[in-house]
Amino acid sequence: MMKDAAQTLPMKDRFDLPEGMIYLDGNSLGPLPRAVPDHLARVVADEWGGHLIKGWNVDGWMAQPMRVGDKVARLIGAPDGSVTMGDTLSIKVYQALSAALQMRSDRKVILSDSGNFPTDLYMAQGLIAHQDARHELRVVAPEDVVEAITDDVAVVMLTQVDYRTGRMHDMADITRRAHDAGAIMLWDLAHSAGAVPVDLAGCGCEMAVGCTYKYLNGGPGAPAFIYVRPDLVGRIDPALSGWLGHDAPFAFEPDYRPAPDIARMRVGTPPVLQMSALEAALDVWDGIDMQDVRDRSIALSELFIAEVEARCPDLTLASPRDVARRGSQVSFAFAQGYAAMQALIAHDVIGDFRAPDIMRFGFTPLYIDEGDVVRAVDILADVMNDRLWDRPEYQRKSAVT
Ligand SMILES: *Cc1c(COP(=O)(O)O)cnc(C)c1O
């Protein structure tokens, strides 16, 4: 990154955050970048409203998944033309896994860990239920992954940063071990993209997937991304062989023939409005060095841990203490964590809760600074030390925690 183009963090003025709110949940749903509403309004009024069906050509809607894919690629160390966008992360997991099983058809094991997000495991279960009966999803504890990479494993499927605890796998090391055992490596970057520096090209993994509504601030339901190592993409025979992954969608041929490149991982019509919000949201990253983001994230997380441990003795750190093994979130365990989080949210400090007892706080240096961290802990200390969580209004469960 050129020095003179470098942005200094935080850049709060690029986001529309409610006055008075301290938002420590950008790991779950990023806030609204200020550029998005006008851009989206223009796409709706001028492109959809004004151009109607011509928009697919004149406004570049059809090329958008690849154009936006290149913007995401730059944040995860992937070359241009190796990432495409669409669907949800669950779908992208399915596509990547099915491709991996096809590439290692002599092997029958999908290896994952118990820290993975449930949908990744569910998609694997659904996929193998439709394969021959000999396939197996093998789930081990995160610390046992390395030993479990045996030579019957077809694909190692891991989420780099654990959604509950923030524990972070060593991508380079595990990828090397997977390759030594002859397995395909599939990384889920849901809690990595926009949070920690990722070097997909350097680590050499075959595939990666992720979502864009967390640290990439694309908005609720923003499309997912999928990366396939460029030398391998031509070998994938897509399980979801939709028309927009076809080599010539508008030839309307009766038989499927995949596009030569990553476009074969597209499925159907792209969500143009949602992708336009994401496209504008990604401009925030121009001139930002992911190592700066990482350094700031570590400083904020370390400050938070020190302050909480000094002032809230009932909370127990549930994240790794070693910064090298932690992503951009910090979790504390507390038996009444749900109610404590509700009390905190009522006082405008937004984190979230993951069963059974995890209070989760995301650190997003684009719009969070040290002052926010200290103020958040002031309020958390009040919630804990005045037992505000004990009030009945904070005990009621909502559908989304
Ligand atoms: C957030 C997250 C998902 C969500 O999947 P969607 O299909 O986008 O709902 C999946 N996997 C991981 C690891 C996640 O963190």
The ligand as a MOL file (V3000), in Angstrom:
LIG
                    3D

  0  0  0     0  0            999 V3000
M  V30 BEGIN CTAB
M  V30 COUNTS 15 15 0 0 0
M  V30 BEGIN ATOM
M  V30 1 C -21.9230 -16.1600 10.0920 0
M  V30 2 C -21.5000 -17.5150 9.6470 0
M  V30 3 C -22.2800 -18.2610 8.7480 0
M  V30 4 C -23.6200 -17.7750 8.2730 0
M  V30 5 O -24.0440 -18.4160 7.0990 0
M  V30 6 P -25.1950 -17.7560 6.2120 0
M  V30 7 O -25.5020 -18.7740 5.1980 0
M  V30 8 O -24.6450 -16.4790 5.6540 0
M  V30 9 O -26.3610 -17.4750 7.1030 0
M  V30 10 C -21.7770 -19.4810 8.3100 0
M  V30 11 N -20.5900 -19.9530 8.7470 0
M  V30 12 C -19.8310 -19.2730 9.6250 0
M  V30 13 C -18.5230 -19.8320 10.0650 0
M  V30 14 C -20.2690 -18.0500 10.1140 0
M  V30 15 O -19.5390 -17.3800 11.0070 0
M  V30 END ATOM
M  V30 BEGIN BOND
M  V30 1 1 1 2
M  V30 2 1 2 3
M  V30 3 2 2 14
M  V30 4 1 3 4
M  V30 5 2 3 10
M  V30 6 1 4 5
M  V30 7 1 5 6
M  V30 8 2 6 7
M  V30 9 1 6 8
M  V30 10 1 6 9
M  V30 11 1 10 11
M  V30 12 2 11 12
M  V30 13 1 12 13
M  V30 14 1 12 14
M  V30 15 1 14 15
M  V30 END BOND
M  V30 END CTAB
M  END
